[in-house]
Amino acid sequence: YKIADCVANEASIDFEIDGIAQVNWSGFGKIITDEASLSANNAIDRSQSSTSNFIRNRLTSLSAVSAISGSSRNYSLTLTGGNITMNNNMTYLTPETLGVVNQPLGHVTGTRNIGGNFTCYLSTATNASTQLFEDIIGATTTVTNDFDLTFKIGGDSAPNVKIAMPNCHLELPVHSIDDVVALETTFHALPSDISSADEAVITYTGS
């Protein structure tokens, strides 16, 4: 099958301590057709048996830098799971014509949203998750919590993916009482100014 004028609308990265880090893609196309044969010039033909670059069963580390408490503070968190979603919020312009199947004329990119959530153990170590929770709760006069977040999915050694988001707003963390006490925090990445598109920088290092 061939999808004409296809566009990628959303990429969602999921990672956890006991699974394989994955990217879930979704998008739109103008029309789908049944083709007798397809060109293999741009085919993705990486061997399914080659798993050396998979990021699996490894802790993700998070470095957070903030001036929320009045002076810059560096937090170091070990994550057990999380999600990072990048959405272009695309919409299609489709005229309505009687007697035919309507096809879109084109697409329009909306406001891009980059955000997600992460889960970590509640740790009382210096500048760990407990300190982050206390600082966010205590910042009662702060409207936007500005954090510089750097995710290292897969840890410090290759293969890993580093996602740097220099301007993130963090919502209030939520406690989870299971086998261990954990924190789940939602974040939203912002550009440095209204005309920039530097919400996130992604660096992949293979094995």
C-alpha positions in Angstrom: 0.0 0.0 0.0 1.1 3.6 -0.7 0.1 6.6 1.3 0.5 9.8 -0.8 1.6 13.1 0.8 2.2 11.5 4.1 3.2 13.7 7.1 4.4 12.7 10.6 2.2 14.4 13.2 3.4 12.9 16.5 6.3 11.0 18.0 6.0 9.5 21.4 9.1 8.1 23.2 8.3 5.6 26.0 11.0 4.2 28.3 11.0 2.1 31.4 13.4 0.1 33.6 12.1 -3.3 32.5 11.3 -2.8 28.8 12.7 -1.6 25.5 12.7 2.1 24.8 10.4 2.7 21.8 9.2 5.5 19.6 5.5 5.4 18.5 4.9 7.4 15.3 1.5 8.7 14.1 0.6 10.8 11.1 -1.7 11.5 8.2 -1.8 11.0 4.5 -3.9 12.3 1.6 -5.0 9.0 0.1 -4.1 5.3 0.4 -3.7 3.2 -2.8 -3.0 -0.5 -3.6 0.2 -0.7 -5.5 1.4 -3.7 -7.6 5.0 -3.1 -6.7 6.9 -0.5 -4.7 10.4 1.0 -5.1 12.9 -0.2 -2.5 15.2 2.8 -2.9 14.1 4.3 0.4 13.2 1.1 2.2 14.1 0.5 5.9 15.9 -2.8 5.7 17.8 -3.1 9.0 18.0 -6.7 10.0 15.4 -7.7 12.6 18.0 -10.0 14.3 20.4 -7.1 15.0 19.6 -5.9 18.5 22.9 -4.3 19.6 21.5 -0.8 19.4 18.3 -1.5 21.4 18.0 0.4 24.6 16.5 -2.1 27.1 16.4 -2.9 30.8 18.5 0.1 31.8 17.9 3.0 34.1 17.4 6.5 32.7 19.1 9.4 34.4 17.8 12.9 34.5 19.8 16.1 35.2 17.7 19.1 36.2 19.0 22.6 36.7 16.8 25.3 38.2 16.8 28.7 39.8 13.4 28.1 41.4 14.7 28.4 45.0 16.5 31.7 44.4 19.9 30.3 43.5 20.7 27.7 40.9 20.3 24.2 42.1 21.3 21.0 40.3 19.1 17.9 40.7 20.1 14.4 39.8 17.3 11.8 39.5 17.3 8.2 38.5 14.1 7.4 36.5 12.1 4.2 36.4 10.0 5.2 33.5 8.6 8.1 31.5 7.3 9.5 28.2 8.3 12.3 25.9 5.8 13.3 23.3 6.3 15.7 20.4 3.1 16.8 18.6 2.8 19.1 15.5 -1.0 19.4 15.9 -1.6 19.2 12.1 -4.9 19.7 10.5 -6.1 19.1 6.9 -8.0 21.5 4.6 -10.7 19.3 3.0 -13.3 20.8 0.7 -16.8 19.3 0.8 -18.0 18.2 -2.6 -21.2 16.3 -3.3 -21.1 12.9 -5.0 -17.4 12.2 -4.5 -15.1 11.1 -1.8 -13.6 14.2 -0.3 -9.8 14.5 -0.4 -7.7 17.1 1.4 -6.1 19.9 -0.4 -3.2 20.2 2.0 -2.2 20.3 5.7 -1.5 23.1 8.1 0.9 22.7 11.1 -0.5 24.0 14.3 1.2 24.9 17.6 3.9 22.4 18.4 3.7 20.8 21.8 6.6 18.9 23.5 6.0 17.5 26.9 5.6 14.3 28.9 6.1 12.8 32.3 8.7 10.9 34.3 8.6 8.7 37.3 11.4 8.3 39.9 11.8 6.9 43.4 11.3 9.3 46.3 14.9 9.7 47.5 16.2 11.8 50.4 19.7 12.0 49.0 21.2 15.5 48.4 19.5 17.3 45.5 17.4 14.3 44.7 13.7 13.8 44.1 12.6 14.9 47.7 14.5 18.2 47.3 12.9 18.8 43.9 9.4 18.1 45.4 10.0 20.4 48.3 11.3 23.2 46.1 8.3 23.1 43.6 5.8 22.9 46.5 7.5 25.8 48.2 7.6 28.1 45.2 4.2 29.6 45.8 4.9 32.9 44.1 6.4 31.3 40.9 4.1 31.2 37.9 6.5 29.3 35.5 9.0 26.8 36.9 11.9 27.1 34.5 14.1 23.9 34.5 16.9 22.8 32.2 16.2 19.1 31.8 18.5 16.5 30.2 17.2 13.0 29.8 19.8 10.2 29.2 17.6 7.3 28.1 19.7 4.2 28.6 22.1 5.8 31.1 25.5 7.3 30.4 27.0 4.5 28.2 26.0 3.7 24.6 23.6 2.9 23.2 21.6 5.7 24.6 19.5 8.7 23.6 20.1 12.2 25.1 17.2 14.6 25.0 18.1 18.1 26.2 15.2 20.6 26.9 16.6 23.8 28.3 13.3 25.5 29.1 10.8 23.2 30.9 7.8 24.0 33.1 7.3 21.3 35.8 3.9 20.7 37.3 3.4 19.6 40.9 4.7 16.0 41.4 2.2 13.3 42.3 3.0 10.6 44.9 2.5 6.9 44.1 2.4 4.5 47.0 3.3 1.0 45.8 6.2 -1.3 46.8 8.2 1.9 47.1 7.2 5.5 47.3 7.6 7.2 43.9 7.0 10.6 42.3 5.4 11.2 38.9 6.0 14.6 37.4 4.5 16.2 34.2 6.6 18.7 32.2 6.2 21.0 29.2 9.1 22.1 27.0 9.1 25.7 25.9 11.3 27.5 23.2 13.8 30.2 24.3 11.6 32.9 22.7 8.4 33.1 20.6 10.2 32.9 17.2 12.5 29.9 18.1 12.0 26.2 17.7 14.7 25.0 20.2 12.4 23.1 22.6 14.4 19.9 22.4 17.7 18.6 21.0 18.0 14.8 20.5 21.4 13.0 20.3 21.5 9.3 19.7 24.6 7.3 20.3 24.7 3.7 18.9 26.8 0.8 20.2 
